[in-house]
C-alpha cells in the first residue's frame, strides 16, 4: 500500500480516482493511434492509391497533433487540465463520428478531415493528461508515475490493432491491389462503397464510447493541481522553456522517437506482407498475418513497459533510455539484414525497446518546469509530427520496390528508424552524464 501511496498520494491527498480516469484516456488515444496505422494500407487499396498517397492518413492524423498542441496549452493554462481533457474528448468524438458523412461522400479527402479533427482532440488529451499525471503525486516519482499511466496506452493500442485486423482488414474484399486496378469504374465504386462501410463501423462505435467517457468526466470532481496560474505570457514562456537545453533536445528526441514508432508499427504490414507472400500466401492473408505480428509487438511493448517502470526503481530513467535505445538499434539492423521471418521477429522485439521511450523523454524534458509544463507539454506533443513526416519518407523508399540491385526496398527503408533510435540513445546518454556523473 505504501508503494501505491508514494506514486499517487501527496500532502495527504489520494489521487487514485482521478488517476484511474485520466489513465483511461491514455487507452482511448492508444486505440485511435493503432486502429489508424493499418489504415494506410487499407485506404491505399480501397482508393487504388500508392503507399505514399496512403500515408496522407498519417499526415492528417499527426498534423492535428502538431497544429493543436499550443492552442491546447493556451486553453489549458486559461482554464484547467480538466477542461482540456473534456475539450479533447469532444473533438475526438466529433472526428470519429464524421466518418459516417465522409463515407456517404466517398472522397478520400473527407476522411483526412475527419482524422484531422479527431487528432486535434487527441492533441488536447495528450497535452492535458501527460502533465496532469505528473502532478498527481510526489515530484521524485513523476517519471515512474507517467510510465505507469502510459502502460495502459498500449492496452488501447492492442484493442485498436485487434479491431483493425478482425473487423476491417479481414472483412475487406479480398481482391488484391493489382486486381482492383483492373476493375471498371462502376465495379470500383461499388467495391469502394462496400469496403468503406466496413471501415467506418469501429470509428462510429468508439465515437459513442468517447461521448460516454466525456459525460463521466464532466460530472466527476477532479483535482485542480497546477491550475493556479492562468496568465498566458505565451512568447515569454516559450523563450524561457526553449532556453533549457535538456528540454530543447527532448523535443528533438521525441520527434525522432515518434517517427520511429509509427514507422515500425505502420510498415510492419508492408514488411510482413512481402515476407509472407514470398512464402506463397495471397495478399490479404499475408496482410492479416502481418497485423497479427503487429499485435504480438504491442503485447511485447506492454510487458516491457511494466518491466521498465519496475527497473526505474534501480536504474536512472535517462540511462535506461540509452540502454533500450542501443538495443533497438541492434535489432533494427536485423530488420534490415534479414529477408525472412527472422526480420519480423527482430521488428517485434524492437517494440519492446520502444516501450519506455515516449514517457521517459517526456518526463525528463518536463522535469522542473513547474507551471510552465503546460506549454512544455505542448512542444513535446508537437514533436509527434515526426509520426507523419518520417513515415512518408520511408514510404517513398518502399515504393521503389528494390534498391542497390535486388535488395528489398522495404528492408532498406528501416535505416530511417535506425537513425531515429541513434538520436534517442544519444539524448538519454547525454542527460545521464549531465545529471548523474
C-alpha atoms as one frame of an Amber mdcrd trajectory, in Angstrom:
protein
   0.000   0.000   0.000   2.830   2.382   0.841   4.322   1.923  -2.626   0.996
   2.816  -4.191   0.694   5.920  -1.997   4.214   7.015  -2.912   3.062   7.183
  -6.527  -0.428   8.706  -6.253  -0.584  10.366  -2.827   0.778  13.810  -2.000
   0.309  16.040   1.035  -2.264  13.621   2.464  -4.409  13.647  -0.694  -5.015
  10.368  -2.546  -5.435  10.833  -6.297  -6.492   7.252  -7.078  -9.868   8.012
  -8.747  -8.584  10.937 -10.879  -5.524   8.853 -11.771  -7.722   5.971 -12.985
  -9.995   8.230 -15.065  -7.140  10.125 -16.706  -5.229   6.885 -17.280  -8.278
   5.502 -19.110  -7.874   8.390 -21.556  -4.396   7.043 -22.362  -6.040   3.814
 -23.541  -8.577   5.756 -25.609  -5.984   7.596 -27.678  -3.930   4.400 -27.933
  -6.945   2.826 -29.641  -7.142   5.713 -32.125  -3.437   5.537 -32.944  -3.285
   1.844 -33.627  -6.538   1.273 -35.413  -5.276   4.003 -37.762  -1.776   2.688
 -38.614  -3.088  -0.284 -40.678  -5.468   2.099 -42.479  -2.557   3.362 -44.600
  -2.613   0.013 -46.407  -6.438  -0.238 -46.308  -7.071   3.197 -47.824  -4.371
   2.581 -50.427  -6.293  -0.491 -51.609  -9.792   0.960 -51.295  -8.968   4.132
 -53.273  -6.378   2.464 -55.563  -3.516   4.680 -54.373   0.219   4.219 -53.850
   1.663   3.585 -50.373   2.990   7.161 -50.404  -0.503   8.561 -51.091  -1.882
   6.323 -48.343   0.465   7.921 -45.813  -1.605  11.107 -46.148  -3.663   9.382
 -43.443  -0.641   9.717 -41.152  -0.034  13.292 -42.278  -3.618  14.300 -41.410
  -3.555  12.242 -38.217  -0.335  13.607 -36.777  -0.836  17.027 -38.375  -3.737
  17.502 -35.959  -1.370  16.861 -33.065   1.057  19.463 -34.415  -1.447  22.216
 -35.183  -3.430  21.992 -31.954  -0.698  21.484 -29.341  -0.019  25.131 -28.431
  -3.677  26.238 -28.768  -4.448  23.359 -26.379  -1.749  24.567 -23.962  -3.174
  28.108 -24.027  -6.670  26.728 -23.415  -5.467  24.582 -20.500  -3.491  27.471
 -18.995  -6.554  29.742 -19.203  -8.992  27.192 -17.802  -7.775  23.877 -16.317
  -6.442  20.425 -17.041  -9.965  19.033 -16.688 -11.307  21.499 -19.261  -8.533
  20.429 -21.621  -9.451  16.760 -21.203 -13.141  17.493 -21.862 -12.335  19.536
 -24.970 -10.094  16.724 -26.193 -12.794  14.107 -25.743 -15.321  16.326 -27.525
 -13.121  16.803 -30.594 -12.142  13.113 -30.586 -15.801  12.056 -30.653 -16.660
  14.627 -33.346 -13.879  13.439 -35.662 -14.774   9.770 -35.205 -18.478  10.372
 -35.903 -17.602  12.370 -39.034 -16.564   9.092 -40.650 -20.250   8.499 -41.427
 -20.733  11.579 -43.672 -17.215  11.013 -45.102 -18.295   7.556 -46.240 -21.505
   8.968 -47.738 -19.465  11.460 -49.777 -16.919   8.798 -50.704 -13.927  11.112
 -51.144 -10.578  10.303 -49.508 -10.081  13.942 -48.524 -13.195  13.855 -46.316
 -11.658  11.060 -44.276  -8.491  13.121 -43.908 -10.577  15.994 -42.475 -12.232
  13.598 -40.019  -8.821  12.270 -38.962  -7.516  15.802 -38.522 -10.409  16.847
 -36.259 -10.124  13.626 -34.276  -6.427  14.185 -33.645  -6.948  17.798 -32.690
  -8.854  16.166 -29.835  -6.022  13.731 -29.179  -3.627  16.673 -29.059  -5.783
  18.260 -26.339  -5.853  14.951 -24.462  -2.113  14.346 -24.577  -1.263  17.965
 -23.778  -3.596  17.721 -20.751  -3.245  14.178 -19.463   0.539  13.712 -19.510
   1.435  16.723 -17.321  -1.744  16.174 -15.243  -0.463  12.707 -14.305   2.941
  14.180 -13.406   1.266  16.369 -10.759  -0.714  13.545  -9.065   1.929  12.634
  -6.508   5.478  13.396  -5.322   7.860  15.012  -7.792  10.517  12.337  -7.325
   8.198   9.624  -8.659   6.739  11.696 -11.514   8.509   9.867 -14.364   7.635
   6.466 -12.873   4.017   7.587 -12.449   3.816   8.699 -16.073   5.349   5.402
 -17.213   2.716   3.569 -15.156  -0.123   5.547 -16.734   1.420   5.076 -20.166
   1.347   1.293 -19.588  -2.372   1.465 -20.358  -1.895   3.345 -23.613  -0.762
   0.174 -25.430  -3.716  -1.700 -23.914  -5.915   0.573 -26.029  -3.489   0.059
 -28.893  -3.913  -3.715 -28.676  -7.684  -3.340 -28.915  -7.263  -0.984 -31.877
  -4.999  -3.453 -33.667  -7.340  -6.361 -32.915 -10.328  -4.431 -34.253  -8.373
  -3.372 -37.351  -7.314  -6.964 -38.044 -10.599  -8.770 -37.364 -13.262  -6.191
 -38.183 -11.630  -4.234 -41.007  -8.708  -5.975 -42.732 -10.217  -9.488 -42.580
 -13.619  -8.268 -43.816 -12.489  -6.077 -46.701 -12.970  -7.542 -50.155 -10.057
  -9.965 -50.765  -9.264  -8.586 -54.240  -5.578  -7.660 -54.391  -4.316  -4.205
 -55.319  -3.432  -5.380 -58.838  -6.888  -6.967 -59.319  -8.632  -3.805 -58.130
  -6.689  -1.805 -60.725  -8.415  -3.826 -63.476 -11.981  -3.063 -62.318 -14.279
  -0.820 -64.349 -15.340   2.496 -62.794 -18.761   1.191 -61.783 -17.311  -2.010
 -60.273 -14.690   0.037 -58.451 -17.298   2.406 -56.947 -19.475  -0.475 -55.725
 -16.490  -2.227 -54.149 -15.233   1.011 -52.582 -18.648   1.734 -51.026 -18.849
  -1.760 -49.527 -15.314  -1.593 -48.130 -15.842   1.872 -46.642 -18.977   0.632
 -44.846 -16.787  -1.947 -43.122 -14.003   0.537 -42.372 -16.122   3.210 -40.670
 -18.059   0.983 -38.229 -15.370   0.808 -35.477 -14.888   4.591 -35.647 -18.600
   5.218 -35.111 -18.622   2.872 -32.103 -15.562   4.472 -30.478 -17.143   7.878
 -31.066 -20.100   6.848 -28.908 -17.778   5.410 -26.241 -15.931   8.737 -26.106
 -19.217  10.626 -25.601 -19.972   8.408 -22.573 -16.458   8.996 -21.164 -16.884
  12.742 -21.640 -20.105  12.706 -19.579 -18.466  10.675 -16.790 -15.548  13.100
 -16.512 -17.825  16.129 -16.770 -19.669  15.135 -13.599 -16.651  13.848 -11.632
 -14.802  16.159  -9.266 -11.199  16.380 -10.442  -8.198  17.959  -8.641  -7.072
  21.437  -9.666  -3.371  20.784  -9.254  -1.225  23.164 -11.256  -4.232  25.286
 -12.235  -3.438  28.308 -10.038  -1.677  30.416 -12.698  -3.954  31.391 -15.599
  -1.697  34.013 -17.147  -0.723  33.274 -20.752   2.509  35.245 -21.458   2.971
  32.925 -24.414   6.178  34.235 -26.020   7.917  34.829 -22.687   7.118  31.296
 -21.536   8.209  29.729 -24.847  11.520  31.585 -24.771  12.064  30.505 -21.165
  11.464  26.789 -21.719  13.303  26.544 -25.041  16.313  28.177 -23.422  16.671
  24.952 -21.419  18.979  22.636 -23.355  17.590  19.421 -21.862  14.051  20.461
 -22.842  15.013  21.629 -26.331  16.898  18.411 -27.047  13.993  16.445 -25.551
  11.628  17.871 -28.167  14.059  16.802 -30.907  14.426  13.319 -29.415  10.644
  12.987 -29.146  10.216  13.956 -32.819  12.524  11.165 -33.928  11.181   8.634
 -31.420   7.560   9.064 -32.534   8.695   8.850 -36.147  10.454   5.552 -35.394
   7.450   4.181 -33.526   4.992   4.954 -36.296   7.333   3.662 -38.998   7.829
   0.357 -37.164   4.125  -0.130 -36.431   2.822   1.059 -39.798   5.240  -0.631
 -42.171   5.349  -3.962 -40.354   2.304  -4.586 -42.592   4.304  -3.973 -45.789
   7.351  -5.770 -44.370   5.389  -8.838 -43.292   3.253  -8.912 -46.446   6.385
  -9.149 -48.615   7.838 -11.945 -46.454   4.628 -13.981 -46.281   3.770 -13.566
 -49.964   7.255 -14.878 -50.762   6.236 -17.944 -48.718   3.227 -18.439 -51.011
   0.383 -16.634 -49.217  -2.133 -14.436 -51.043  -2.036 -10.697 -50.326  -4.982
 -10.472 -47.916  -3.871 -13.464 -45.827  -0.349 -12.010 -45.672  -1.706  -8.637
 -44.517  -3.847 -10.213 -41.784  -0.919 -12.337 -40.540   1.315  -9.240 -40.568
  -1.220  -7.436 -38.391  -1.196 -10.413 -36.010   2.560  -9.923 -35.634   1.863
  -6.244 -35.020  -0.341  -7.311 -32.108   2.458  -9.536 -30.807   4.731  -6.492
 -30.995   2.262  -4.461 -28.950   1.927  -7.214 -26.332   5.708  -7.216 -26.008
   5.569  -3.419 -25.792   3.078  -3.598 -22.882   5.068  -6.198 -20.938   8.294
  -4.298 -21.497   6.765  -1.035 -20.267   5.793  -2.622 -16.940   9.297  -4.101
 -16.684  10.883  -0.715 -17.490   8.712   1.007 -14.868   9.976  -1.514 -12.300
  13.618  -1.120 -13.411  13.404   2.641 -12.877  13.467   1.940  -9.143  17.078
   0.841  -9.629  18.326   2.459 -12.855  18.105   6.167 -13.637  15.495   6.867
 -16.342  17.969   8.556 -18.730  20.421   5.628 -18.570  17.611   3.117 -19.067
  16.504   5.154 -22.091  20.020   4.917 -23.552  20.218   1.153 -22.931  16.868
   0.469 -24.577  17.800   2.759 -27.472  21.023   0.825 -28.104  19.129  -2.487
 -28.115  16.610  -1.015 -30.582  19.451  -0.022 -32.931  20.907  -3.544 -32.888
  17.523  -5.158 -33.569  16.764  -2.683 -36.371  19.947  -3.782 -38.108  18.458
  -7.287 -38.020  15.239  -5.970 -39.572  17.287  -4.526 -42.421  19.592  -7.517
 -42.937  17.206 -10.487 -42.748  14.748 -11.166 -45.583  12.708 -13.933 -43.944
  10.678 -14.281 -40.734  13.779 -13.540 -38.667  13.389  -9.912 -39.729   9.777
  -9.962 -38.495  10.933 -11.338 -35.145  13.505  -8.550 -34.848  10.834  -5.970
 -35.665   8.552  -7.389 -32.956  11.408  -7.148 -30.449  12.052  -3.512 -31.401
   8.660  -2.718 -29.844   9.910  -3.975 -26.502  12.776  -1.498 -26.690  10.450
   1.389 -27.591   8.197   0.806 -24.588   9.693   3.339 -22.189  10.859   5.943
 -24.700   7.909   8.340 -25.050   7.059   8.805 -21.340  10.715   8.818 -20.293
  11.716  11.516 -22.781   8.562  13.372 -21.728   9.323  13.139 -18.008  12.981
  14.120 -18.418  12.168  17.115 -20.617   9.463  18.473 -18.278  11.468  17.944
 -15.087  11.496  21.135 -13.034   9.291  23.210 -15.378   6.548  23.708 -12.781
   3.539  25.541 -14.222   5.446  26.019 -17.487   4.914  22.269 -18.006   1.630
  23.068 -19.783   3.492  24.839 -22.577   6.387  22.408 -22.306   3.950  19.561
 -22.867   2.658  21.304 -25.992   6.138  21.414 -27.511   6.579  17.705 -26.865
   3.162  16.938 -28.358   4.032  18.995 -31.449   7.037  16.721 -31.813   4.549
  13.954 -32.614   4.663  15.478 -36.108   7.572  13.090 -36.602   4.887  10.410
 -36.898   3.642  11.949 -40.146   6.825  13.320 -41.752   9.168  10.361 -41.351
   6.734   7.584 -42.448   6.191   9.481 -45.703   9.947   9.400 -46.310  10.005
   5.690 -45.581   7.042   5.111 -47.910   8.884   6.755 -50.800  11.699   4.224
 -50.294   9.249   1.296 -50.083   7.519   2.378 -53.314  10.830   1.868 -55.181
  10.411  -1.904 -54.822  14.130  -2.693 -54.762  17.337  -0.724 -54.156  21.017
  -1.417 -54.811  20.144  -4.097 -57.322  17.665  -6.623 -55.935  17.733  -5.699
 -52.236  14.125  -5.246 -50.951  13.341  -1.552 -50.508  11.078  -2.425 -47.555
  14.103  -3.754 -45.655  16.336  -0.858 -46.682  13.713   1.666 -45.549  14.279
   0.706 -41.915  17.538   2.658 -41.963  15.305   5.610 -41.000  14.128   4.069
 -37.675  17.775   3.111 -37.010  18.837   6.765 -37.286  15.932   7.779 -35.033
  16.967   5.322 -32.314  20.545   6.598 -32.554  19.312  10.126 -31.741  17.179
   8.875 -28.815  20.101   6.869 -27.428  22.400   9.877 -27.611  19.819  12.027
 -25.771  19.427   9.535 -22.935  23.171   9.099 -22.515  23.883  12.856 -22.598
  21.217  13.580 -19.993  22.531  10.822 -17.717  26.070  12.199 -17.982  24.903
  15.756 -17.255  22.740  14.861 -14.255  24.460  11.948 -12.577  28.178  11.999
 -13.381
